[in-house]
Amino acid sequence: MSTPAMQRTVFVVSDSTGITAATFSNSVLSQFDQVEFDTVRIPYLDSIEKAEEAVARINRCAADQNAPPLVFSTLVDPAITETLRGANCIFFDLFGTFVQNIEEALGVKSSHSVGRSHMGGLSKQYNARIEAINFTLAHDDGQYVEGLKEADVILIGVSRCGKTPTSLYLAMQYAVKAANYPLIPEDFDRGALPATLLPYRKKLFGLSIQPSRLAEVRNERRPNSQYASIKQCRHEVAAAERLMRMENIPWLSTTTKSIEEISTKVMTEIGLERRQLY
């Protein structure tokens, strides 16, 4: 009989969207797979009144569960931060932990601006991200092949191996213009890449997946179909990997990797690892 997982509540608080705090907390807490975390986000906490309401909510949670919740904070206002510290919780001040040390190292004071990491609606970085997202959406699943010359990377692989989510992640996080193109049975029968992709060989990166996982994913889309059968999945995956090896295209299996890991590998292999947005 398995032991029930420990359960803890996590509050993610921020004076802006909370995306930074949520991303950090998810990354850290993923290391504790023996614990089930229930995450509560409180964004736009930008006044003492809102902070006091959050403290009351955190304290109720601590009393109900007889355990102090974990609180991850990217608050920059010292007064609001101190108010939150008064709650019955285990408090992690993500900005405060680093800002003071960086101020001392650089010999300058930080701006303490709310939402600074998400500013720049008119910046080159912001515009580059939006342009990349639009490009990726327009070049999903082999659409609009005339624009492939503008792509930073072209992901190839069998249907449902993770090309679209990886492409969108690259665009949203790194402003990478990522197109994706499916490999289909006709390509395998011919034993060659689609002619459309030949001029862009240096931009190609392949994604693969274990046949059993591919069958699961495809059955969610088309239950009990030939497309989703394990036999078809085995054939397509083997043929796609053989084609990528033959064409000397870098590739990896997405089966056990997170989208962050996949994207990092893609950027490294294609030579985009130095691209920065922040």
N, C-alpha and C positions, 0 to 999 in steps of 0.2 A: 504493500500500500504506500503510495507516494505521499510525501509530506506536503501539506498545503503551502503555497508560496506566501511569504510575508507581504503585507500590503501597507503602503504608505502613500499619503497625499503629498503632492508637490504643487506649490504655488509659484507661478512665473509672473513677476510684477515688473512693470516698466512704465515710464512716462511717455513712451511712444508706442510702437506697434507690438513690441515684445518678441519680435522675430529673433533678435540676437540672443536674448536670454533663453528662449525656447530651444534654439539650435544647440546652444552650449549645454543646457541641462539634458537634452536628449542624448547628446554624445557621451556625456559623463555617466548618466544613469544606465545607459545600455550595457555598461560593464557589470551590472549587478542583475544577472538574469534570474537569480533566486528570489527577487523582489518584484512584485507587481506595483507599478506606480500609477496613481490616478492624478493626472495633471490638470490644474485649474489655472487658466490664464486671466490676468487682470491687466489689460493694457490701458494706456492713457491715464495713468495715475499721476495727475499733475497738480494736486492741491493737498493741503493738510486735511481738509474735510474728507476727501476720497481716501487718503491714507488711513485715517481713523476708521472709516468704514471697512477697509481691507483688514486692519488689525482685528476688528471685532469678528470678522468672518474667519480669519485664521485662528483666533482664540476659540471660537465655537467648534471648529474642526478639531483642534487639539483636545478639547473637552470631550467631544463625542467619541473620538477614537482612542482617547487615553494615551496619546503620543503626539509630540510636537511635529507638525508638518515641516517639510523642507521648503525653503523659500529662496528662489533664485531671482536676483534683482539686477536690473541695469538702470536704476534710478540715478540721476545726477544731482538732484537738489539735496543738499546735506540735511535740511530740516525734515524733508519728507522721508529720507533714508532713516534718520534717527527715530522718527515716528514708527516706521516699520520694524526697526530693531527692538522696539518695546513689546512686540507680539510674542506669544508663547510659541516659538519656532526655532528652527536651526537656519540661520540667515547666511546666505552667500552673496556678498556684494561684489559682483563681477567687475564693475568699473572701478570701484574703490580699491579693490585688491591690486590693480595694476597702475591706475592713474597716478597715485602718489609716488610710486617708485620711478615711473617714467618722468614725472615732473622733476624729481631729484636728479635723475640721470641727465636730463636735458638742460636743467637750470631755468626752465620756464614753466609757467602755470597753464593748465588746460583751460579751455573755454567754458567748460561745464554747460554746454549747450544741449538742450533737450532735443532728442531725435537726430543728433548730428550724423550718426552713421547711416541714416536713411535720407539725408538731405541731398540736394543736387538735382532737383527736377529739371533744371535747365543745363545741367553739366554735360560735358562730353561723354562721361561714363554712363550717365543715365540714358542719354540718347542712343549710345551704342548698344545698350542692353535692349531697349525697345526695338531698335532696328534688327537686332539679332533674333529676337522673339518672332517678329513679323516674318523674317526670312525663313526661320525654321518651320513655322506653321504653313507657309506657302510651299515648302519643299519636303513635306512629310509624305512618306510612303511612295516616293517616286514621282510626286507631282511636279509640274513646271520644270522639266529637265533643262530648259534653256538657260536657267539661272545658276546652274551648278558651278560655273566658272567662278562665281563669287563666294562659294562655300569655303570655310576654313577646314572643315572635315566632312566626309560623307560616310555615314555608318551603313554597313551592309550586313545582311543576315536573313535567315528565314523569318517568315511571318510570326509575330508574337514572341520574339526573343528579347525584347526590351529596347528596340531602336528608338521609338518615339519618346518615351520618358527620359532616356538619356540625352537625346537631342535637345529637348526642352530644358532640362537641367543645365546643360552646357550654355544654352542661350541666356537663361535667366540669371545664372550665377556668374558667368564669365564673359558674357557678350560674345560668345562664339557662334558664328553662323554655321549651324550644324544641319546638314541635309541628311535624309536617310532614304535608302533604296532597298527594296526587298529582292532577295534571291528566290527564284521560283523554279518549279520542276523543269520548265523549258530550258533554263540556264544549265541545269545539271545534265539534262539529256545532251545538250550541245557541248558541255564540258568547257565552257568559257564564260567570262564575264559578259554582262550585257554590253553591247557596243556603245551605248550611251555613256558608260563609266570609263571606257578606255582612256580618254584624254586626261582623266583625273586620278590616275593610279596612285600618285603620291599623297593624295588626300584621303584615300580609302582606309577605313578601319573596320574590322569584322567583329561582330558579336555572335556568340553561339550560346547553347543552353543544353542541359541534359534532356534527352528525349522524354523521360518520364515526367519531368517538370513541364516541358512543352505540351505534352498531351493534357496535363491538368489545366493549363492555361487555355488551350484551345477548346477543351470541353466546356469551359465556362461560356465561351462565345458560341460554339456550334456543337451542342451535345450529341454524342453518338454518331458523328459524321466521319467520313473517310479522312477529311482534313485533320480531325482530332485523334485519329487512331494511333496507337503506339507504333504500329508498323510504319505508317506514313511519316511519323515524327522521327523515327530512327533513320529512315531512308533520307529524309531531307537534311537532318543534322549531319549525318555522315558525308553526304554529298557536298554540303556547303563547306564543311571543314576541309575536305579534300581539295575543293576548288580554291579555297583561300591559301592552303599550303602550296598548291601548284603555282599560284600567281604571286606567291611570296608577300601576301598581305598580312600585316600584324592583326592578331585577333585574340579574344579571350572569351571564356565562358562566364555568363552572367548569373549562373545558377545560385552560387553561394556568396555573391558579392553585392554590396550596397551600391546604390546609384552614385554615391560620392566616390567610392573606390573605382567604379567603372569609369567615371568621368575623369578622374585623376590620371588613370592609366591611358585613356585616350589622348588627353592633352600632352602627356609626356611623350608618347610614341609619335604623335604628329608634330611635336615641336612647339606646342602652345603653352607650355608650363609656366612661362614667365609672364603671361598675360595677367594683369592686375586690374581690379575694379575699385578697390578701396584704398 
